[in-house]
Amino acid sequence: MSEHQFGFRTRALHAGGTPDAEHGARAVPIYQSTSFVFNNADDAANLFALQKYGNIYSRISNPTVAALEERVASLEGGIGAVATSSGMAAEFITFAALVQAGDHIVASAQLYGGTVTQLDVTLRRFGVETTFVAGTDPADFAAALRPETKAIYTEIVANPSGEVADLAGLAAVAHGAGVPLVVDATLSTPYLIRPFEHGADIVIHSATKFLGGHGTTLGGVVVESGRFDWGNGNFPTMTEPVPSYGNISWWGNFGEYGFLTKLRSEQLRDIGPSLSPQAAFQLLQGIETLPQRMDAHLANAAEVAAWLDADPRVAYVNYAGLPGHPHHERARRYLPLGAGSVFAFGVAAPDGQDARAVGERFIESLQLASHLANVGDAKTLVLHPASTTHRQLSAEQLDAAGVRGDLIRLSVGLEDLEDILWDLDQALTRATGRTREGAPADVVADWDDAGPAGAAGEPAGVAVPVEAASVQAGAASIQAGAACTIGEGARA
């Protein structure tokens, strides 16, 4: 057998997918079947007893989903993966496999709002406590450990604050306590960093984001390194007999594959957040172009962040790719290709105006970027987290998460750079009443509490620059469903 090691781009195309043996199909087939025929009674019994590998029911395993799992595991350098119906489901089954009533988790405070709620509300209701640590200092995580702690959890690039985790430092703390380091790598993807190489034990993705890449498909993935010692005495559910499977032991019978087997055979079986074959197929298509898309995302994001950072109408830019960011050197260490393409900034409110209101005005003035609750789409997306994704958090939790009232999250897409910058520029002008050069805008009316009151597609209060008219018309046409190339409009 050849010892050649295929590169990342090759594996993004080929891992998990071989030509169909029966029909020769080169694309991964969609096995749209709830269940699978057994060879005989003994075959069925062995499958249900976990004495052999195979497909029983698509809630637990499916060939199309398995192809996705194998591809993501290959890209991450893990021993295997379990796919789920969403990123939140991937998180939940991981926690459900790790903890039971009376256990404890140490987590970063700078997490996606839904994750904070899952940990602080849902799991707490099940008797599991979480200590949230502000900042990224591993010493602070170590100080939060308890005898009943079962995991340390963090995002590599925090959503939406943009802080970068010290993975090696956190891994040392976790392993010193005999618990796994679990990381959410959604915003970085395996193209930018492979967390297992820095000591992580479990990697979670919301495949909905950059892996899929087109805002069409929900999905989640849990990947394991295969290096954690589940038999260290801290995880009795991994070592004690499992009555529902004839008293086998996940660790004793399956070794390094024990945790993934538990996820699939227990959590997917009992909780049921399975990924559909159709969704798995769509995510596989997205992953095929992951490297090319990430290169383009990174190039646009670096330019947009620098442009915003130099604009006097912008109060701050939280992007670790900028030299002035406190985690810039850490980003260069862990993310040498780039710090991703999701970051946050704040609009500088004119004297006497509320910063949050000015930020909302900016969002409502955008013509190209889409105002919605997602990231990692091919299109540029924008959101106000304090009033949406993080609105369920308390004021203290918002502060710990780095979510200010004026903070705007930007997911930079693949559009022509000049069009993204045009859109940001005209929205900043409308929101602040000043141009980038500091000149007053041609303000002709005021905004009311309901937002812009001008003609359709034209917020009241600011005259539309003549040179932008073609792009604005293009954006309006797209919103109306007409075919139009915005990049060509900008250069017309």
C-alpha positions as CSV (number, residue, x, y, z in Angstrom):
1,M,0.0,0.0,0.0
2,S,1.3,3.5,-0.9
3,E,2.6,5.6,2.0
4,H,1.8,8.8,0.2
5,Q,-0.1,11.3,2.4
6,F,-2.7,13.3,0.5
7,G,-3.0,17.0,1.0
8,F,-5.8,19.0,2.5
9,R,-7.4,20.0,-0.7
10,T,-7.3,16.5,-2.1
11,R,-8.9,15.1,1.1
12,A,-11.6,17.8,1.0
13,L,-12.6,16.3,-2.3
14,H,-12.0,12.6,-1.8
15,A,-12.0,11.6,1.8
16,G,-15.0,9.4,2.6
17,G,-16.1,9.1,-1.0
18,T,-15.2,6.3,-3.4
19,P,-16.9,5.4,-6.6
20,D,-20.1,3.4,-6.0
21,A,-19.2,-0.3,-6.4
22,E,-22.6,-1.2,-8.0
23,H,-23.3,1.7,-10.3
24,G,-20.0,3.5,-10.6
25,A,-21.4,6.9,-9.3
26,R,-18.5,9.2,-8.5
27,A,-20.4,11.5,-6.3
28,V,-21.4,10.1,-2.8
29,P,-24.8,8.6,-3.3
30,I,-27.7,9.8,-1.1
31,Y,-29.0,6.7,0.8
32,Q,-32.4,8.1,1.6
33,S,-33.5,5.1,3.6
34,T,-34.7,4.9,7.2
35,S,-33.4,1.4,7.7
36,F,-31.3,-1.3,6.2
37,V,-31.9,-5.0,5.4
38,F,-30.1,-7.6,7.6
39,N,-28.4,-10.6,6.0
40,N,-30.1,-13.0,8.5
41,A,-31.2,-13.3,12.1
42,D,-27.6,-13.7,13.4
43,D,-26.5,-10.6,11.4
44,A,-29.3,-8.5,13.0
45,A,-28.5,-9.8,16.5
46,N,-24.8,-9.0,16.1
47,L,-25.4,-5.5,14.8
48,F,-27.7,-4.7,17.7
49,A,-25.2,-6.1,20.2
50,L,-22.4,-4.0,18.7
51,Q,-20.5,-7.2,17.7
52,K,-20.0,-5.9,14.2
53,Y,-20.1,-2.6,12.3
54,G,-23.0,-1.9,10.0
55,N,-26.1,0.1,9.4
56,I,-29.4,-0.6,11.2
57,Y,-31.4,2.6,11.3
58,S,-30.5,6.0,10.0
59,R,-31.0,7.7,13.4
60,I,-27.8,5.9,14.4
61,S,-25.8,5.5,11.1
62,N,-26.3,6.0,7.4
63,P,-23.8,5.5,4.5
64,T,-24.1,9.1,3.2
65,V,-23.7,10.6,6.7
66,A,-20.8,8.2,7.3
67,A,-19.0,9.7,4.2
68,L,-19.3,13.2,5.8
69,E,-18.1,11.9,9.1
70,E,-15.0,10.3,7.5
71,R,-14.2,13.4,5.5
72,V,-14.4,15.8,8.5
73,A,-12.4,13.4,10.6
74,S,-9.7,13.2,7.9
75,L,-9.5,17.0,7.6
76,E,-9.2,17.3,11.4
77,G,-6.7,14.5,11.8
78,G,-9.1,12.6,14.2
79,I,-9.8,8.9,14.5
80,G,-13.5,9.4,13.6
81,A,-16.6,11.6,13.9
82,V,-20.3,11.6,14.6
83,A,-22.5,13.9,12.7
84,T,-25.7,15.5,14.1
85,S,-28.6,17.6,12.9
86,S,-27.1,20.9,14.0
87,G,-24.1,22.4,15.8
88,M,-26.1,22.8,19.0
89,A,-27.0,19.1,18.8
90,A,-23.3,18.2,18.5
91,E,-22.6,20.2,21.6
92,F,-25.4,18.7,23.6
93,I,-24.6,15.0,22.8
94,T,-21.0,15.7,23.7
95,F,-22.0,17.1,27.1
96,A,-24.5,14.3,27.6
97,A,-21.8,11.7,27.1
98,L,-19.4,13.5,29.4
99,V,-21.4,14.5,32.4
100,Q,-24.2,13.3,34.7
101,A,-26.1,14.9,37.6
102,G,-23.6,16.4,40.1
103,D,-20.8,17.0,37.5
104,H,-19.2,20.3,36.5
105,I,-17.9,21.9,33.4
106,V,-15.4,24.8,33.1
107,A,-16.2,27.0,30.1
108,S,-15.1,30.2,28.5
109,A,-17.5,33.1,29.1
110,Q,-16.9,34.2,25.5
111,L,-19.2,31.8,23.7
112,Y,-22.1,31.9,21.3
113,G,-25.2,32.9,23.3
114,G,-27.0,29.6,22.6
115,T,-24.1,27.6,24.0
116,V,-24.1,29.7,27.2
117,T,-27.8,29.0,27.6
118,Q,-27.4,25.3,26.9
119,L,-24.8,25.1,29.6
120,D,-26.2,27.6,32.1
121,V,-29.9,26.7,31.8
122,T,-30.6,23.4,30.2
123,L,-27.7,21.4,31.7
124,R,-28.1,23.1,35.1
125,R,-31.7,21.9,35.1
126,F,-30.3,18.4,34.7
127,G,-28.0,18.9,37.7
128,V,-24.8,19.9,35.9
129,E,-23.1,23.2,36.9
130,T,-20.9,25.3,34.7
131,T,-18.3,27.9,35.8
132,F,-17.8,30.5,33.1
133,V,-14.3,32.0,33.0
134,A,-13.8,35.6,31.7
135,G,-10.8,36.1,29.5
136,T,-8.4,33.4,28.1
137,D,-5.8,33.0,30.8
138,P,-5.3,29.2,31.4
139,A,-4.6,30.0,35.1
140,D,-8.1,31.3,35.5
141,F,-9.5,28.1,34.0
142,A,-7.3,26.1,36.4
143,A,-8.6,28.1,39.3
144,A,-12.2,27.2,38.4
145,L,-11.6,23.4,38.4
146,R,-13.4,21.2,40.9
147,P,-13.1,17.5,41.8
148,E,-16.3,16.9,39.9
149,T,-15.2,18.8,36.7
150,K,-15.5,16.7,33.6
151,A,-14.4,19.0,30.8
152,I,-12.9,22.3,29.8
153,Y,-14.8,24.0,26.9
154,T,-13.9,26.9,24.7
155,E,-14.3,28.3,21.2
156,I,-11.0,28.8,19.3
157,V,-12.1,32.1,17.9
158,A,-14.8,33.5,20.2
159,N,-18.2,34.4,18.7
160,P,-18.6,37.4,18.5
161,S,-15.7,39.0,20.5
162,G,-13.0,37.6,18.3
163,E,-10.6,36.6,21.2
164,V,-8.4,33.6,20.4
165,A,-8.1,30.8,22.9
166,D,-4.7,29.6,24.2
167,L,-5.2,26.0,23.2
168,A,-1.9,24.6,24.4
169,G,-2.3,26.3,27.8
170,L,-5.8,25.1,28.2
171,A,-4.8,21.5,27.1
172,A,-2.2,21.5,29.8
173,V,-4.7,22.5,32.5
174,A,-7.3,20.0,31.3
175,H,-4.9,17.1,31.1
176,G,-3.4,18.0,34.5
177,A,-6.9,17.5,35.9
178,G,-7.6,14.4,33.9
179,V,-10.4,15.8,31.8
180,P,-10.6,16.5,28.0
181,L,-10.3,19.8,26.3
182,V,-13.4,20.3,24.1
183,V,-13.2,23.0,21.5
184,D,-15.6,24.6,19.1
185,A,-13.7,25.1,15.8
186,T,-16.6,26.4,13.8
187,L,-15.2,29.8,12.9
188,S,-11.7,28.5,12.1
189,T,-12.4,25.2,10.3
190,P,-9.7,22.6,9.9
191,Y,-8.2,24.6,7.0
192,L,-7.0,27.3,9.5
193,I,-6.2,25.1,12.5
194,R,-6.2,21.4,13.5
195,P,-6.8,21.7,17.3
196,F,-5.7,18.1,18.0
197,E,-2.1,19.3,17.1
198,H,-2.3,21.7,20.0
199,G,-3.7,19.3,22.6
200,A,-7.4,19.4,22.1
201,D,-9.3,16.1,22.6
202,I,-12.7,16.7,21.1
203,V,-13.5,19.1,18.3
204,I,-17.0,20.3,17.5
205,H,-18.3,22.1,14.4
206,S,-21.5,23.7,13.4
207,A,-21.2,22.4,9.9
208,T,-24.0,24.9,9.0
209,K,-21.3,27.6,8.8
210,F,-18.1,27.4,6.8
211,L,-18.0,23.7,6.2
212,G,-21.3,23.9,4.3
213,G,-20.5,27.4,3.3
214,H,-23.7,28.4,1.5
215,G,-26.3,29.0,4.2
216,T,-28.6,26.2,3.0
217,T,-28.0,23.3,5.4
218,L,-28.0,22.7,9.1
219,G,-25.5,20.2,10.6
220,G,-23.0,19.5,13.3
221,V,-20.0,17.2,13.7
222,V,-18.1,15.9,16.8
223,V,-14.6,14.7,16.1
224,E,-12.3,12.8,18.5
225,S,-8.5,12.7,18.6
226,G,-8.4,9.1,20.1
227,R,-5.6,10.1,22.5
228,F,-7.6,10.8,25.7
229,D,-7.4,8.2,28.5
230,W,-11.0,7.6,29.3
231,G,-9.9,4.9,31.8
232,N,-8.3,7.3,34.2
233,G,-11.0,6.9,36.8
234,N,-12.8,10.2,36.2
235,F,-15.4,8.8,33.7
236,P,-17.3,5.8,35.2
237,T,-19.9,5.9,32.4
238,M,-17.1,5.1,30.0
239,T,-15.7,2.1,32.1
240,E,-18.7,0.6,33.9
241,P,-20.9,-2.0,32.3
242,V,-23.6,-0.8,29.9
243,P,-26.8,-2.8,30.7
244,S,-28.5,-2.0,27.4
245,Y,-25.7,-3.6,25.4
246,G,-25.1,-6.8,27.4
247,N,-22.8,-5.1,30.0
248,I,-20.1,-4.2,27.6
249,S,-17.8,-1.3,28.5
250,W,-17.2,1.6,26.1
251,W,-13.6,1.9,27.1
252,G,-12.9,-1.8,27.8
253,N,-14.4,-3.1,24.6
254,F,-13.8,-0.3,22.1
255,G,-10.6,1.4,23.5
256,E,-9.8,4.7,21.7
257,Y,-13.1,4.4,19.8
258,G,-15.1,4.1,23.0
259,F,-16.3,7.7,23.2
260,L,-17.4,7.9,19.6
261,T,-19.2,4.6,20.0
262,K,-20.9,5.9,23.1
263,L,-22.0,9.0,21.2
264,R,-23.4,7.0,18.3
265,S,-24.9,4.0,20.2
266,E,-26.2,5.9,23.2
267,Q,-26.7,9.6,22.6
268,L,-27.9,9.3,19.0
269,R,-30.0,6.3,19.9
270,D,-31.7,7.9,22.9
271,I,-31.7,11.6,22.0
272,G,-32.1,11.3,18.3
273,P,-30.5,14.4,16.7
274,S,-29.5,12.6,13.5
275,L,-28.4,14.3,10.3
276,S,-30.4,13.5,7.2
277,P,-28.7,11.9,4.2
278,Q,-29.8,14.8,2.0
279,A,-28.2,17.3,4.4
280,A,-25.0,15.2,4.6
281,F,-24.8,15.2,0.8
282,Q,-25.1,19.0,0.7
283,L,-22.5,19.5,3.4
284,L,-20.1,17.2,1.4
285,Q,-20.6,19.4,-1.6
286,G,-19.7,22.5,0.5
287,I,-16.5,20.9,1.9
288,E,-15.2,20.2,-1.6
289,T,-14.5,23.9,-2.0
290,L,-13.7,24.7,1.6
291,P,-10.0,25.6,1.0
292,Q,-10.8,27.9,-2.0
293,R,-13.6,29.6,-0.1
294,M,-11.6,30.1,3.0
295,D,-8.7,31.7,1.0
296,A,-11.2,34.1,-0.5
297,H,-12.9,34.8,2.8
298,L,-9.6,35.5,4.5
299,A,-8.4,37.9,1.8
300,N,-11.6,39.9,1.9
301,A,-11.8,39.9,5.7
302,A,-8.3,41.2,6.1
303,E,-9.0,44.1,3.7
304,V,-12.3,44.9,5.3
305,A,-11.0,44.9,8.8
306,A,-8.1,47.2,7.9
307,W,-10.5,49.5,6.0
308,L,-12.8,49.7,9.0
309,D,-9.9,50.2,11.5
310,A,-8.8,53.2,9.5
311,D,-12.3,54.8,9.4
312,P,-12.9,57.6,11.9
313,R,-16.6,56.6,11.9
314,V,-15.7,53.2,13.5
315,A,-15.0,53.1,17.3
316,Y,-13.2,49.8,17.4
317,V,-12.6,46.6,15.4
318,N,-12.2,43.2,17.2
319,Y,-10.2,41.3,14.6
320,A,-7.2,39.3,15.8
321,G,-5.7,39.7,12.3
322,L,-5.0,43.4,13.0
323,P,-1.6,44.2,14.5
324,G,-3.2,46.2,17.3
325,H,-5.4,43.4,18.6
326,P,-4.3,42.0,21.9
327,H,-4.4,38.5,20.6
328,H,-2.6,39.2,17.3
329,E,0.5,37.3,18.2
330,R,-1.5,34.4,19.5
331,A,-3.5,34.4,16.2
332,R,-0.3,34.3,14.2
333,R,0.8,31.3,16.3
334,Y,-2.4,29.2,16.1
335,L,-3.9,30.7,12.9
336,P,-1.0,31.4,10.6
337,L,-3.2,31.5,7.5
338,G,-5.5,34.1,9.0
339,A,-7.8,34.8,11.9
340,G,-11.0,33.9,10.0
341,S,-13.6,36.1,8.5
342,V,-16.0,36.7,11.3
343,F,-15.3,39.7,13.5
344,A,-17.0,42.6,15.3
345,F,-16.8,46.3,15.3
346,G,-18.7,49.3,16.7
347,V,-19.9,52.4,14.9
348,A,-18.7,55.6,16.6
349,A,-21.8,57.4,17.7
350,P,-21.9,61.2,17.0
351,D,-22.1,63.4,20.1
352,G,-25.3,63.1,21.9
353,Q,-26.5,60.0,20.1
354,D,-27.0,56.5,21.5
355,A,-24.4,54.1,20.2
356,R,-26.8,51.2,20.1
357,A,-29.3,53.2,18.0
358,V,-26.5,54.3,15.6
359,G,-25.5,50.7,15.2
360,E,-29.0,49.7,14.4
361,R,-29.2,52.5,11.9
362,F,-26.1,51.2,10.2
363,I,-27.5,47.7,9.9
364,E,-30.8,49.1,8.4
365,S,-28.8,51.1,5.9
366,L,-26.9,48.2,4.4
367,Q,-27.8,47.5,0.8
368,L,-25.7,44.4,0.0
369,A,-25.0,42.6,3.3
370,S,-27.8,40.4,4.7
371,H,-29.1,41.1,8.2
372,L,-29.6,37.6,9.5
373,A,-28.5,35.2,12.3
374,N,-25.8,33.1,10.6
375,V,-22.1,33.2,9.8
376,G,-19.9,31.5,7.3
377,D,-22.1,32.0,4.3
378,A,-20.7,32.8,0.9
379,K,-22.6,36.1,1.2
380,T,-21.6,38.9,3.6
381,L,-23.8,38.8,6.7
382,V,-24.3,41.3,9.6
383,L,-26.0,41.1,13.0
384,H,-26.5,43.0,16.3
385,P,-25.8,40.2,18.8
386,A,-26.9,42.0,22.0
387,S,-30.5,42.1,20.6
388,T,-30.5,38.7,18.9
389,T,-28.1,35.8,19.4
390,H,-27.1,36.9,22.9
391,R,-30.3,38.7,24.1
392,Q,-31.1,35.9,26.6
393,L,-27.9,36.7,28.5
394,S,-27.8,38.9,31.6
395,A,-26.0,42.2,31.6
396,E,-23.1,40.5,33.5
397,Q,-23.0,37.6,31.0
398,L,-23.0,40.1,28.0
399,D,-20.1,41.9,29.6
400,A,-18.2,38.7,30.2
401,A,-18.8,37.6,26.6
402,G,-17.5,40.9,25.3
403,V,-20.9,41.7,23.7
404,R,-21.3,45.5,24.0
405,G,-24.5,47.3,23.1
406,D,-22.9,48.9,20.0
407,L,-21.2,45.7,18.8
408,I,-21.9,44.6,15.2
409,R,-20.9,41.2,14.0
410,L,-19.7,40.9,10.5
411,S,-19.3,37.7,8.5
412,V,-17.3,38.8,5.4
413,G,-18.4,37.0,2.3
414,L,-17.0,36.3,-1.2
415,E,-18.5,39.3,-3.1
416,D,-16.1,41.6,-4.9
417,L,-14.2,43.5,-2.3
418,E,-15.0,46.9,-3.7
419,D,-18.7,46.1,-3.4
420,I,-18.4,45.1,0.3
421,L,-16.5,48.3,1.0
422,W,-19.0,50.4,-0.9
423,D,-21.9,49.0,1.1
424,L,-20.1,49.5,4.5
425,D,-19.1,53.1,3.4
426,Q,-22.6,54.2,2.4
427,A,-24.2,52.6,5.5
428,L,-21.7,54.3,7.8
429,T,-22.4,57.6,6.1
430,R,-26.1,57.2,6.6
431,A,-25.7,56.1,10.2
432,T,-23.3,58.8,11.3
433,G,-24.2,61.7,9.0
434,R,-20.6,62.0,7.9
435,T,-18.4,60.7,5.0
436,R,-15.2,58.8,5.5
437,E,-13.3,62.0,4.9
438,G,-15.2,63.8,7.7
439,A,-17.5,65.9,5.5
440,P,-21.2,66.2,6.6
441,A,-23.6,64.0,4.6
442,D,-26.5,65.6,2.8
443,V,-29.0,64.9,5.6
444,V,-32.5,65.8,4.5
445,A,-34.7,64.1,7.1
446,D,-34.6,62.4,10.5
447,W,-34.9,58.8,11.4
448,D,-37.8,57.8,13.5
449,D,-38.1,54.9,16.0
450,A,-39.4,52.6,13.3
451,G,-36.2,53.1,11.1
452,P,-35.9,54.6,7.7
453,A,-38.9,56.3,6.3
454,G,-37.8,57.1,2.8
455,A,-38.8,55.5,-0.5
456,A,-38.4,51.8,-0.9
457,G,-34.7,50.8,-0.8
458,E,-33.6,54.4,0.1
459,P,-33.4,55.2,3.8
460,A,-34.6,58.7,4.6
461,G,-32.0,61.2,5.8
462,V,-29.1,60.8,3.4
463,A,-28.8,61.5,-0.3
464,V,-27.5,58.5,-2.2
465,P,-24.1,59.3,-3.9
466,V,-24.4,59.4,-7.7
467,E,-21.4,57.0,-8.2
468,A,-23.2,54.4,-6.0
469,A,-26.5,54.5,-7.9
470,S,-25.7,51.5,-10.1
471,V,-24.7,49.3,-7.2
472,Q,-27.8,50.3,-5.2
473,A,-30.0,49.5,-8.2
474,G,-28.3,46.2,-8.5
475,A,-28.9,45.4,-4.9
476,A,-32.5,46.4,-5.1
477,S,-32.9,44.2,-8.2
478,I,-31.5,41.2,-6.4
479,Q,-33.7,41.8,-3.4
480,A,-36.6,41.8,-5.9
481,G,-35.5,38.6,-7.4
482,A,-34.1,39.9,-10.7
483,A,-30.8,38.7,-12.2
484,C,-28.0,41.2,-11.7
485,T,-24.3,41.1,-11.2
486,I,-23.4,43.6,-8.5
487,G,-19.7,43.6,-9.2
488,E,-20.4,44.6,-12.8
489,G,-22.7,47.4,-11.6
490,A,-20.0,48.8,-9.4
491,R,-17.6,49.1,-12.3
492,A,-20.2,50.4,-14.8
